[in-house]
Every structure is written in C-alpha cells, then in structure tokens.
Amino acid sequence: MPDTYDAVVIGGGVIGAATLFHLARLGCRRALLLERGDIAGGSTALSSGIVRTHYSVAPNVAIARASLRMFEDFAGLLDDPEADAGLVRSGYLIVAPPGGASAVVRQSVAMQRGMGIECGLLDRADALARHPWLHLDDIDAIGFEAEAGFADPYLVTTGFARAARRLGAEVRTGTAVTGLLREGDRITGVQTDAGPIHAGAVLSAVNVWSRAAAAWAGIDIPFGITVHHIFFLMADAAYTSDLPVLKDLASPARLYMRPQGGTLMVGSGLDGTETTDPDTPQVEADTDALLDEAAQAAERLPAFAEGRLLRSWSGLYDTTPDWNPVLGRVPGLDGIQVAFGFSGHGFKLSPMIGRMLAQSLLGQEPDLPLHPYRITRYAEGEPLVGAYGTGAVS
Ligand SMILES: Cc1cc2nc3c(=O)[nH]c(=O)nc-3n(C[C@H](O)[C@H](O)[C@H](O)COP(=O)(O)OP(=O)(O)OC[C@H]3O[C@@H](n4cnc5c(N)ncnc54)[C@H](O)[C@@H]3O)c2cc1C
C-alpha cells in the first residue's frame, strides 16, 4: 500500500520548508516534504539573504512586508525561543542617478509609504550620516528603508523544517520525486525513488528543476535559468554590519551590496547568463567581469578602490519573463499547485508565500491574493512587470 498524505511538498528549499511549516501550523494533519538532497541545499544555500520591502510591484511590497514581520518575530512564529532568522536590520538604501530610475525610486517609496511602510527619501547629507563610506556626487534619488537588512537563509529554512516536524509534519530527505500520480485531470500523488505516495494536494517547489516537474505534469512553463555571481571584497577597515544594504542603480551592473563579516558582499543586478543545466550552480567566474564590477563597487564606496577580492560563488535563478514568481493552481489540472520563478528575490518573500500557498493547498482563501502570480498572466497579457523592468529589484 502506498503512503497517503493530505499534502505533499516537493523541494526542501526555503519555499518548500516555509509552506510545510504553515501547513502544519494551519492544522494539516498529514503533511510531508520530499527533498532529494538535504534541506536548504539548493539555491537557498547560495542566497545573499537580503530582505527589504522596496519594490515597484505593489503585491510584492505587501508580501515582503508580511514576511519581514515573520522574520522579525521568527522565534514567536515558530514557537521556539531558540529559533533565529539571523535578521540584521541594517537598513536598505537604494540610490539612482538623474532620469528614469530616479523617478521609479521616488514612485516606489511613495507607494510604500501609502501602504504604511516606514521609509522615505534622504538627502545626501542624511544618507552620508547613515553610511559615511558612500560617494554620492552622481546620485539624484536616495530611498531608505530602516527596517530592512539581511537574514540567514540556512537558519530560516532549517528553522521552518524543524518547527514543522515538531508540529507533526514529516520531512524525508534523500528522497527524489520522479513523477506524478495521475487520474484523468487530477494529480493524486507523487512517484518517488522509494515508491508512490498518495496526496490530497501536491506543491511543486523545486526552483530551477521546475522544467522536470512541468514535464511530469505535461504543461509548458514560462521559465528560464540564469547564472549569477557574487563576490566579497575587503578594505583596510572592517565593513561593519550596521552599514545598510545598498542597491546602486547608477552602476552599469546595477550592483547590490551588503556587509558580511567585515567584508563587502557584491552582486550584479543584471539579467545573468542563461543556462539549461539546473544541476551546476557553480559556473566558472568571468574574472574580467568580476574585476569590472569590483571597480564599479569602488566608484560608490571608494574605500574599496584597493580592495582585495576574497572569494566568490555563483548560483542559479529560476527566472520568469516578468521576473516575478508563478504561484498557485495550474488550469486544467487539479490536485497540484506550483511555486517557481522567484527570479532572485524569493528569500525575502518566503515566509508569507509559504503561508499563502499552505492556505491555498488546504482550500482556504490566502491572506493576500495569489491571483497576480497566476501562471496564465502571460497568455492573458497581464505580466507583473515592475517599473524597474527586468531584474530582481522588480
Ligand atoms: C546567488 C543568489 C543570490 C540571491 N540573493 C537573494 C537575496 O538577497 N534576497 C532574496 O530574497 N532572494 C535571493 N535569492 C533568491 C532566493 O535565494 C531564492 O529565490 C530561494 O532561495 C529559492 O528557494 P526555493 O525553495 O524555491 O528553491 P531551492 O532552495 O533551490 O530549493 C529547491 C529544492 O528542490 C529540491 N528538488 C529538486 N528536484 C527535486 C525532486 N525531483 N525531488 C525532490 N526534491 C527536489 C532541490 O534539491 C532543492 O533543495 C538569491 C539567489 C541566488 C542564487
């Protein structure tokens, strides 16, 4: 006899783990997560961990705000005094040169304020008071969000999985899903390398491996995989964790930067290089490109002009045409929901998206609408394109 569960989540990254936790917390009695490797072993492990509510897309702002509240009280959410999201609220500064990007920063900050978020525009003197390392002569608009910062994706994901287990959910690592069980237009479970498992509802949260899941379901998905490098620079003085996360729309690579243990973490905001291989996140770095980006970082933070390059790694984004996720039901197919296409900004949204997906899997109305993220939005001509265009700032 196959195992039977009310809900099965495929994928033990931050999205799957958050969803499993919320399923258990919402009272799902038999919830199971299947992960073919280890918890947090996919893109989540390679994430920069930046959390902010600054977006030009209103539904993202609402989800990011609800998620930030959960990161802030992670121990309370998980009902575990030892749980820790590793949140550092260093603040988030976004700077733009004169022109279109500057107007979008102003509009986005106005929208956020209209939604009750504590943020605003700074003049150069105020920005320098918060971040004395900055060079701002070419900057026109400076947005600032005090409550934002960064958190620890590994701690968050393992925390969600542990709390879900405590609430009665099951986590099976080292178990690969190899297909779906199907009766007509209904998915009734999953096939694994350890046998079939029946499920009332299935969530596919397998990130860059989503094309395989789509093939099992027999659907096309709007989806690509892109490679993104990050690297670390060290200056003579320590780049301390009280310095805000920085998004530099004036740099050619639209860099993002944050403190990491006294060093500067730098990532590009460009579209990345396409790949078809989800199994190889470590792609050899283009040294010239890294050095060029390091020089761009030093334009904004001149203390890094002689900065030493410490290390770098690359990771993969599951990218959609509008750089926003696809969430929820698949038309014409019951019993399965999807969560893919986080396009480099899924960590900051994960706690609330986990709750919304869990509610949807249990047949409840999600606290915030999944509708903007429906898979059909591209065919309907309603992509969720932000005013920043493509890129993870969205
Ligand atoms: C370099 C980099 C920097 C980033 N920086 C940020 C940032 O600063 N802020 C932010 O908000 N977001 C950031 N992101 C994005 C964010 O990290 C991701 O959106 C998020 O971690 C994705 O989580 P996930 O659960 O969807 O995927 P994953 O963590 O990849 O998890 C998917 C899991 O599915 C499992 N799996 C796949 N196939 C199967 C199968 N057949 N059976 C069982 N299990 C399977 C995999 O083993 C994997 O563990 C960054 C991403 C990268 C790569």
The ligand as an SDF file (V2000), in Angstrom:
LIG
                    3D

 53 58  0  0  0  0  0  0  0  0999 V2000
   23.2940   33.9890   -5.8120 C   0  0  0  0  0  0  0  0  0  0  0  0
   21.8890   34.2160   -5.3160 C   0  0  0  0  0  0  0  0  0  0  0  0
   21.6100   35.3260   -4.5330 C   0  0  0  0  0  0  0  0  0  0  0  0
   20.3050   35.5420   -4.0800 C   0  0  0  0  0  0  0  0  0  0  0  0
   20.0710   36.6190   -3.2590 N   0  0  0  0  0  0  0  0  0  0  0  0
   18.8170   36.8160   -2.7690 C   0  0  0  0  0  0  0  0  0  0  0  0
   18.5840   37.8770   -1.8660 C   0  0  0  0  0  0  0  0  0  0  0  0
   19.4780   38.6220   -1.4850 O   0  0  0  0  0  0  0  0  0  0  0  0
   17.3030   38.0350   -1.3930 N   0  0  0  0  0  0  0  0  0  0  0  0
   16.2800   37.2380   -1.8020 C   0  0  0  0  0  0  0  0  0  0  0  0
   15.1390   37.4890   -1.3990 O   0  0  0  0  0  0  0  0  0  0  0  0
   16.4910   36.2080   -2.6560 N   0  0  0  0  0  0  0  0  0  0  0  0
   17.7250   35.9760   -3.1220 C   0  0  0  0  0  0  0  0  0  0  0  0
   17.9630   34.9350   -3.9770 N   0  0  0  0  0  0  0  0  0  0  0  0
   16.8370   34.1080   -4.3910 C   0  0  0  0  0  0  0  0  0  0  0  0
   16.4410   33.1230   -3.3280 C   0  0  0  0  0  0  0  0  0  0  0  0
   17.5700   32.6130   -2.6600 O   0  0  0  0  0  0  0  0  0  0  0  0
   15.6310   32.0050   -3.9820 C   0  0  0  0  0  0  0  0  0  0  0  0
   14.5180   32.5720   -4.6640 O   0  0  0  0  0  0  0  0  0  0  0  0
   15.1110   30.9940   -2.9790 C   0  0  0  0  0  0  0  0  0  0  0  0
   16.1210   30.5660   -2.0880 O   0  0  0  0  0  0  0  0  0  0  0  0
   14.5360   29.8050   -3.7350 C   0  0  0  0  0  0  0  0  0  0  0  0
   14.0610   28.8690   -2.8180 O   0  0  0  0  0  0  0  0  0  0  0  0
   13.3470   27.5700   -3.3770 P   0  0  0  0  0  0  0  0  0  0  0  0
   12.8540   26.8380   -2.1970 O   0  0  0  0  0  0  0  0  0  0  0  0
   12.3740   27.9440   -4.4470 O   0  0  0  0  0  0  0  0  0  0  0  0
   14.4990   26.7750   -4.1600 O   0  0  0  0  0  0  0  0  0  0  0  0
   15.7380   25.8650   -3.7000 P   0  0  0  0  0  0  0  0  0  0  0  0
   16.4120   26.3770   -2.4940 O   0  0  0  0  0  0  0  0  0  0  0  0
   16.5870   25.6580   -4.9130 O   0  0  0  0  0  0  0  0  0  0  0  0
   15.0430   24.5020   -3.2980 O   0  0  0  0  0  0  0  0  0  0  0  0
   14.5020   23.6110   -4.2420 C   0  0  0  0  0  0  0  0  0  0  0  0
   14.7800   22.2130   -3.7180 C   0  0  0  0  0  0  0  0  0  0  0  0
   14.0970   21.2700   -4.5410 O   0  0  0  0  0  0  0  0  0  0  0  0
   14.8490   20.0770   -4.4930 C   0  0  0  0  0  0  0  0  0  0  0  0
   14.4630   19.2150   -5.6000 N   0  0  0  0  0  0  0  0  0  0  0  0
   14.6110   19.4620   -6.9100 C   0  0  0  0  0  0  0  0  0  0  0  0
   14.1080   18.4450   -7.6390 N   0  0  0  0  0  0  0  0  0  0  0  0
   13.6200   17.5430   -6.7480 C   0  0  0  0  0  0  0  0  0  0  0  0
   12.9890   16.2840   -6.9020 C   0  0  0  0  0  0  0  0  0  0  0  0
   12.7750   15.7620   -8.1040 N   0  0  0  0  0  0  0  0  0  0  0  0
   12.6140   15.6090   -5.7890 N   0  0  0  0  0  0  0  0  0  0  0  0
   12.8460   16.1370   -4.5450 C   0  0  0  0  0  0  0  0  0  0  0  0
   13.4500   17.3390   -4.3600 N   0  0  0  0  0  0  0  0  0  0  0  0
   13.8390   18.0240   -5.4560 C   0  0  0  0  0  0  0  0  0  0  0  0
   16.2840   20.5700   -4.6090 C   0  0  0  0  0  0  0  0  0  0  0  0
   17.2010   19.6000   -4.1460 O   0  0  0  0  0  0  0  0  0  0  0  0
   16.2510   21.8240   -3.7380 C   0  0  0  0  0  0  0  0  0  0  0  0
   16.6910   21.5890   -2.4280 O   0  0  0  0  0  0  0  0  0  0  0  0
   19.2650   34.6610   -4.4280 C   0  0  0  0  0  0  0  0  0  0  0  0
   19.5460   33.5320   -5.2040 C   0  0  0  0  0  0  0  0  0  0  0  0
   20.8510   33.2900   -5.6210 C   0  0  0  0  0  0  0  0  0  0  0  0
   21.1420   32.0660   -6.4290 C   0  0  0  0  0  0  0  0  0  0  0  0
  1  2  1  0
  2  3  1  0
  2 52  2  0
  3  4  2  0
  4  5  1  0
  4 50  1  0
  5  6  2  0
  6  7  1  0
  6 13  1  0
  7  8  2  0
  7  9  1  0
  9 10  1  0
 10 11  2  0
 10 12  1  0
 12 13  2  0
 13 14  1  0
 14 15  1  0
 14 50  1  0
 15 16  1  0
 16 17  1  0
 16 18  1  0
 18 19  1  0
 18 20  1  0
 20 21  1  0
 20 22  1  0
 22 23  1  0
 23 24  1  0
 24 25  2  0
 24 26  1  0
 24 27  1  0
 27 28  1  0
 28 29  2  0
 28 30  1  0
 28 31  1  0
 31 32  1  0
 32 33  1  0
 33 34  1  0
 33 48  1  0
 34 35  1  0
 35 36  1  0
 35 46  1  0
 36 37  1  0
 36 45  1  0
 37 38  2  0
 38 39  1  0
 39 40  1  0
 39 45  2  0
 40 41  1  0
 40 42  2  0
 42 43  1  0
 43 44  2  0
 44 45  1  0
 46 47  1  0
 46 48  1  0
 48 49  1  0
 50 51  2  0
 51 52  1  0
 52 53  1  0
M  END
$$$$
